[in-house]
Structures are given as structure tokens and as C-alpha cells.
Amino acid sequence: MVEATNGTLFFTVFTPTYNRRHLLPRVYESLLKQDFRGFEWIIVDDGSNDNTCDIVEEWTKQAPFSILYVYQENSGKHCAHNRAVSIANGFLFVTVDSDDWLADGALKSIRQAWESIPEDDREKFVGVCGLYADPSGTVVGTPFPDDVVDSDAVEIRTRLGVKGDKFGANRVDVLRQFPFPEDIGSFVTESLVWNRIALSYKTRFVNRLWAYAEYQRDGLSRRSIEIRAKSPYAARLYYKEFLQLEKKHVTIGHRLRACANYVRFSLHARTPVKNLILECPERVLCILGLLLGVLLYFRDGRILRRARKQHCICSLSE
């Protein structure tokens, strides 16, 4: 049976931050409103220069829960995640980004969802996953097909067709088995790790609202193409591993799109066409997806040039 080993500390809440001092009070207030207190809050500051440490220091003096502030040189969210997991004292690990905040009663509801899994089955589960909403309360993406679905991170997106960001909690002991690679770029998509975990563990998905998200103009979601193009080896690896997943969950359409994106980011990584085809797990599909991948690569180039131009204009006006 898998269960918390610490009777009072069920959760580690993790917030990665980079120059988001102005947003962190909202996260803090949402933690204060929780009616379940068995948690710690780990803040990993990824090289901020906005005096984030000062406001956190004030909170550590008055908060009714433990706060651990960790500063690291700017390395990326994936490195911050690894750092937090390595020092976490909780049983379930909950990531609350700096532009997110918890719904009232979220932690209590997450624990109830975990405990709804039969004790003898919990060893097979990495965690539980619920819904995000935007500030107006509208659910991000689509809900799950049933109120309770036992599946995995691959099947829920492919065969079951669920879309949009979701909010979950995962076992710390499992996350320590699947760290993010830190040598393939400054950005590594979370799906790389979730797909690896999906090969060994299930997740219980529930239609409960656990958190709100307000996507920022400078955030990872809004700058997805730019960020992935600047870390092409990580993006390339994600699509390469996706093509190696069990095919019962992944249709030919999913694989063809993955091949096109594999080509796209291989080109960003300056991989010769011959090599990227030879290294692709689906060579025939890779050839079929080659033209689309090339078109996406050139489209990315136009987007990146516009982004650089806008950045230059903003810098001149400051």
C-alpha cells in the first residue's frame, strides 16, 4: 500500500518563479485560504532580480505553514522542478505556477481524490489530476469524459481526446525516479516526463476544479514556439520518444503530426535531413511528414524574426 509516510505533511506545494514578485501574493493568499494545513511551500527562484526574496522573507515570519525559499542561477523551470522534488518532504507534489492560484478547498479535495483510489491499487498510480479554469471560472480546454477516469497522461490526450492544461498532484517518490533532463536546453516540456511516467503508472482524472490560471504575456504558454525553438534538442527528444510509445493509444494521425514536429525541431537543431530520417523511429511516416515539418520550420523562422524585432523596439522605448 502506498500512503503518506509523514502524518502531518501530505503535500509539497512548489512554485517556480522568475521576476514574478508582483504575482506571488496571489499564490500565497490562496494557500492561506486552504482548509487543509498538512503542506509545505517550496519556492524556487530561478534567478530573479526583482527582490522576490524580500517578500518571501516576510511571509516566512507569519505564515501558518512552512515556507522554504531556494535561489538558483537562471536555469529553467525544469531544473527548478528537479531541485524542489529533491528536497520535498511531502507525499504528493503540487505545482502552483506563479501565475496560478489554488481554488478554495483544493488541497482537501485533492487528498480526497487520492484516497478514493482503493488502497490495494495505489501502488499503480502516480497521482490525481483535476481541472484548471481561467480567472472568469471557465474551464481551460475540455473536461474529462467522465467524473472519474483512471487512465494515463498519453491515453487521456490521444484516445480520449482531452485538451488544455490540467492541474494535478503526483507522488514525490515517483517523481524522483523520473527527473527532467538538464543538459538538453533551457526549456523541457513537462509532457516529456509525464509520458515516461505513463508507461509505468496510472493517474486518476476527476472533474473537479482545483486551480485558476492567468496566462501572462511573457509566460511559457504564450511564447511556446519561441521557447521550444530555442531548446530544439529537448523538443526533438519529446517527439522522438512520443513516436516510440505503445501504438494502441497513438493513432496514425497523432504519429504523423509528431513526425512533422520531430522534423521541425530537428531542423532547428541543425540536424541534417538524412540523419533525422535515419534516427526517426517511424522512418516512413517521417518521410511523409517531411514537407509539413519543413513548412513549420520556416513559419517558426518568421515568428522568431517578428519576436526579435518587437524585443528590439521594446528595448529602445525603455
Summary of the structure (lengths in Angstrom):
residues: 318
radius of gyration: 20.3
end to end distance: 57.6
largest distance: 61.6
contacts: 1011
relative contact order: 0.11
helix: 43%
strand: 19%
